[in-house]
């Protein structure tokens, strides 16, 4: 199972969208500053997760949220970020 996840920086209120097979390990890597893109904004808090049975579907959803502002805006409203 794969998870599309959204984390929020406690430090700067930025959000990051990603996909992981092991969500706990991935969030730990973000908080341990092991990821170039998220390093300056640690610590992070998980705010949303969607589970997918296969990798392809999870990455398609990630692309949709990253490429289409409207899809991300709808999701943000649904989870109370806007």
C-alpha positions as YAML, in Angstrom:
chain: A
units: angstrom
residues:
- id: 1
  name: UNK
  ca: [0.00, 0.00, 0.00]
- id: 2
  name: UNK
  ca: [1.17, 3.53, -0.82]
- id: 3
  name: UNK
  ca: [0.23, 6.79, 0.86]
- id: 4
  name: UNK
  ca: [-0.12, 10.18, -0.68]
- id: 5
  name: UNK
  ca: [0.61, 12.50, 2.22]
- id: 6
  name: UNK
  ca: [0.62, 16.17, 3.04]
- id: 7
  name: UNK
  ca: [2.84, 17.51, 5.78]
- id: 8
  name: UNK
  ca: [2.93, 21.03, 7.17]
- id: 9
  name: UNK
  ca: [5.96, 22.84, 8.51]
- id: 10
  name: UNK
  ca: [5.53, 23.84, 12.13]
- id: 11
  name: UNK
  ca: [8.23, 26.45, 11.58]
- id: 12
  name: UNK
  ca: [6.91, 28.20, 8.46]
- id: 13
  name: UNK
  ca: [3.40, 26.88, 7.67]
- id: 14
  name: UNK
  ca: [4.58, 25.55, 4.28]
- id: 15
  name: UNK
  ca: [3.06, 22.35, 2.98]
- id: 16
  name: UNK
  ca: [4.74, 19.47, 1.17]
- id: 17
  name: UNK
  ca: [3.02, 16.76, -0.85]
- id: 18
  name: UNK
  ca: [4.63, 13.37, -1.34]
- id: 19
  name: UNK
  ca: [4.13, 9.62, -1.74]
- id: 20
  name: UNK
  ca: [5.57, 6.93, 0.50]
- id: 21
  name: UNK
  ca: [5.31, 3.22, 1.04]
- id: 22
  name: UNK
  ca: [6.41, 3.53, 4.68]
- id: 23
  name: UNK
  ca: [4.81, 6.75, 5.88]
- id: 24
  name: UNK
  ca: [6.33, 6.72, 9.38]
- id: 25
  name: UNK
  ca: [9.85, 6.34, 8.04]
- id: 26
  name: UNK
  ca: [9.27, 9.04, 5.44]
- id: 27
  name: UNK
  ca: [8.03, 11.59, 7.99]
- id: 28
  name: UNK
  ca: [10.97, 10.75, 10.23]
- id: 29
  name: UNK
  ca: [13.33, 11.41, 7.32]
- id: 30
  name: UNK
  ca: [11.69, 14.80, 6.77]
- id: 31
  name: UNK
  ca: [12.01, 15.68, 10.45]
- id: 32
  name: UNK
  ca: [15.62, 14.44, 10.59]
- id: 33
  name: UNK
  ca: [16.41, 16.87, 7.76]
- id: 34
  name: UNK
  ca: [17.42, 14.09, 5.35]
- id: 35
  name: UNK
  ca: [15.48, 15.55, 2.41]
- id: 36
  name: UNK
  ca: [16.87, 18.49, 0.46]
- id: 37
  name: UNK
  ca: [13.51, 20.09, -0.35]
- id: 38
  name: UNK
  ca: [12.13, 19.96, 3.18]
- id: 39
  name: UNK
  ca: [15.30, 20.34, 5.23]
- id: 40
  name: UNK
  ca: [15.08, 24.10, 5.92]
- id: 41
  name: UNK
  ca: [11.48, 23.91, 7.12]
- id: 42
  name: UNK
  ca: [11.62, 21.07, 9.68]
- id: 43
  name: UNK
  ca: [9.93, 20.07, 11.91]
- id: 44
  name: UNK
  ca: [6.94, 18.73, 9.99]
- id: 45
  name: UNK
  ca: [3.52, 17.46, 11.05]
- id: 46
  name: UNK
  ca: [1.34, 15.04, 9.07]
- id: 47
  name: UNK
  ca: [-1.95, 16.73, 8.22]
- id: 48
  name: UNK
  ca: [-3.43, 14.46, 5.53]
- id: 49
  name: UNK
  ca: [-3.05, 11.00, 4.00]
- id: 50
  name: UNK
  ca: [-4.76, 9.02, 1.22]
- id: 51
  name: UNK
  ca: [-4.09, 5.29, 0.84]
- id: 52
  name: UNK
  ca: [-3.66, 3.64, -2.58]
- id: 53
  name: UNK
  ca: [-3.30, -0.02, -3.49]
- id: 54
  name: UNK
  ca: [-0.61, 0.65, -6.07]
- id: 55
  name: UNK
  ca: [2.23, 3.05, -6.67]
- id: 56
  name: UNK
  ca: [0.96, 4.30, -10.02]
- id: 57
  name: UNK
  ca: [-2.33, 5.60, -8.61]
- id: 58
  name: UNK
  ca: [-0.60, 7.34, -5.72]
- id: 59
  name: UNK
  ca: [1.83, 9.12, -8.02]
- id: 60
  name: UNK
  ca: [-0.97, 10.12, -10.41]
- id: 61
  name: UNK
  ca: [-2.79, 11.77, -7.51]
- id: 62
  name: UNK
  ca: [0.42, 13.51, -6.40]
- id: 63
  name: UNK
  ca: [0.89, 14.91, -9.93]
- id: 64
  name: UNK
  ca: [-2.73, 16.08, -9.99]
- id: 65
  name: UNK
  ca: [-2.31, 18.01, -6.75]
- id: 66
  name: UNK
  ca: [1.05, 19.50, -7.72]
- id: 67
  name: UNK
  ca: [0.14, 20.48, -11.29]
- id: 68
  name: UNK
  ca: [-3.44, 21.65, -10.88]
- id: 69
  name: UNK
  ca: [-3.97, 24.47, -8.44]
- id: 70
  name: UNK
  ca: [-7.73, 23.92, -8.44]
- id: 71
  name: UNK
  ca: [-7.40, 20.31, -7.23]
- id: 72
  name: UNK
  ca: [-5.11, 21.39, -4.39]
- id: 73
  name: UNK
  ca: [-7.41, 24.29, -3.46]
- id: 74
  name: UNK
  ca: [-10.39, 21.94, -3.24]
- id: 75
  name: UNK
  ca: [-8.44, 19.53, -1.04]
- id: 76
  name: UNK
  ca: [-7.18, 22.35, 1.20]
- id: 77
  name: UNK
  ca: [-10.77, 23.56, 1.74]
- id: 78
  name: UNK
  ca: [-11.91, 20.02, 2.52]
- id: 79
  name: UNK
  ca: [-9.26, 19.51, 5.19]
- id: 80
  name: UNK
  ca: [-9.53, 23.02, 6.65]
- id: 81
  name: UNK
  ca: [-6.34, 24.66, 5.38]
- id: 82
  name: UNK
  ca: [-8.21, 27.49, 3.63]
...
